Amino acid sequence: MAKFLCQGLGAEEVYDSKLKRFSLSHERFFLLGGVWIAAMEGAPSSERSYRHTAFKIAEDELSEYRNRLEAIGVEIVPPRSRIEGEGQSLYFYDFDNHLFELHTGTLEQRLQSYAAATEFNE
């Protein structure tokens, strides 16, 4: 998780409980874009799904993140189909089978795109 967050996404590790235990398991804290992420030790998920966590990024950062994530061996997966104006996404699994998305659009753009579209057809 530390490799994924720090090398892949550019987070800063700010705490590692090491041998001390203040919670249910070993824990590490990270800061990513001003957001505190707490990672708890545990077995990876055995199943993959579309449940995911998404982060907004600038469009000009998308290829940089792709390169960083590919460099550490993260599996990039194809994006879902999109309607016009919705923004771009980079979907990828971390080393514990959690799905993440980096998205270039804003909530306002997404809502405007949905309002302008009649229906999504694959």
C-alpha positions as CSV (number, residue, x, y, z in Angstrom):
1,M,0.0,0.0,0.0
2,A,2.9,2.4,0.8
3,K,4.4,1.8,-2.6
4,F,1.1,2.2,-4.3
5,L,0.2,5.4,-2.5
6,C,3.6,7.1,-2.4
7,Q,5.2,6.0,-5.7
8,G,2.0,5.6,-7.7
9,L,-0.1,8.5,-6.5
10,G,2.5,10.8,-4.9
11,A,1.3,10.6,-1.3
12,E,3.5,11.3,1.7
13,E,3.7,8.7,4.5
14,V,3.4,10.5,7.8
15,Y,3.1,7.6,10.3
16,D,3.9,3.9,10.6
17,S,2.8,2.1,13.8
18,K,5.6,-0.5,13.3
19,L,5.6,-2.7,16.4
20,K,3.2,-0.5,18.4
21,R,-0.5,-1.3,18.2
22,F,-3.1,1.4,18.9
23,S,-5.8,0.0,16.7
24,L,-7.0,-3.4,15.5
25,S,-4.0,-3.9,13.3
26,H,-0.7,-2.4,12.1
27,E,-1.5,1.0,10.5
28,R,0.1,3.6,8.3
29,F,-1.1,7.1,7.7
30,F,-0.6,9.0,4.4
31,L,-1.4,12.5,3.1
32,L,-2.5,12.7,-0.5
33,G,-3.5,16.1,-1.8
34,G,-4.3,17.3,1.7
35,V,-6.5,14.2,2.4
36,W,-5.5,11.8,5.3
37,I,-5.6,8.2,4.3
38,A,-5.3,5.5,7.0
39,A,-4.2,2.1,5.7
40,M,-4.8,-0.9,8.0
41,E,-3.0,-4.2,7.6
42,G,-5.2,-7.1,6.5
43,A,-5.7,-9.8,3.9
44,P,-6.4,-8.5,0.4
45,S,-9.9,-8.8,-1.0
46,S,-10.3,-12.1,-2.9
47,E,-12.8,-10.6,-5.3
48,R,-12.7,-7.7,-7.7
49,S,-15.8,-5.5,-8.4
50,Y,-16.7,-2.1,-9.8
51,R,-17.0,-0.6,-6.3
52,H,-14.3,2.0,-6.3
53,T,-12.9,5.2,-4.9
54,A,-12.5,8.1,-7.3
55,F,-10.3,11.2,-7.1
56,K,-10.5,14.3,-9.3
57,I,-7.3,15.3,-11.1
58,A,-6.4,17.8,-13.8
59,E,-6.7,16.5,-17.3
60,D,-3.0,17.3,-18.0
61,E,-2.0,15.1,-15.1
62,L,-3.7,11.9,-16.4
63,S,-0.7,10.6,-18.5
64,E,1.7,11.3,-15.7
65,Y,-0.3,9.2,-13.3
66,R,-0.7,6.4,-15.8
67,N,3.1,6.3,-16.3
68,R,3.8,6.3,-12.5
69,L,1.2,3.6,-11.8
70,E,2.4,1.4,-14.7
71,A,6.0,1.8,-13.5
72,I,5.2,0.2,-10.2
73,G,3.2,-2.6,-11.8
74,V,-0.3,-1.5,-11.1
75,E,-2.9,-3.1,-13.3
76,I,-4.7,-0.4,-15.4
77,V,-8.1,-1.5,-16.6
78,P,-10.2,-0.1,-19.6
79,P,-12.5,2.7,-18.7
80,R,-16.3,2.4,-18.9
81,S,-18.1,3.9,-21.9
82,R,-18.8,7.6,-21.5
83,I,-21.1,10.2,-22.9
84,E,-19.8,13.4,-24.4
85,G,-18.4,16.0,-22.0
86,E,-18.2,13.6,-19.0
87,G,-14.4,13.8,-18.6
88,Q,-11.8,11.1,-18.8
89,S,-10.9,8.4,-16.3
90,L,-8.1,6.1,-15.4
91,Y,-9.2,3.0,-13.6
92,F,-6.7,0.7,-11.8
93,Y,-6.4,-1.9,-9.1
94,D,-4.0,-1.6,-6.2
95,F,-2.1,-4.6,-4.9
96,D,-5.0,-5.6,-2.6
97,N,-7.6,-5.7,-5.4
98,H,-9.2,-2.3,-4.6
99,L,-10.4,-0.4,-7.6
100,F,-9.5,3.3,-8.0
101,E,-10.4,5.9,-10.5
102,L,-8.6,9.2,-11.4
103,H,-11.2,11.4,-13.1
104,T,-10.6,14.6,-15.0
105,G,-14.2,16.0,-15.0
106,T,-16.0,17.9,-12.3
107,L,-19.4,17.2,-10.7
108,E,-20.8,20.2,-12.6
109,Q,-19.6,18.9,-15.9
110,R,-21.0,15.4,-15.2
111,L,-24.4,16.8,-14.3
112,Q,-24.5,19.0,-17.4
113,S,-23.5,16.1,-19.6
114,Y,-26.3,13.9,-18.0
115,A,-28.9,16.7,-18.4
116,A,-27.9,17.2,-22.1
117,A,-27.9,13.5,-23.0
118,T,-31.1,11.6,-23.8
119,E,-29.9,8.2,-22.8
120,F,-26.7,6.1,-22.7
121,N,-26.6,3.3,-25.2
122,E,-23.7,0.8,-25.3
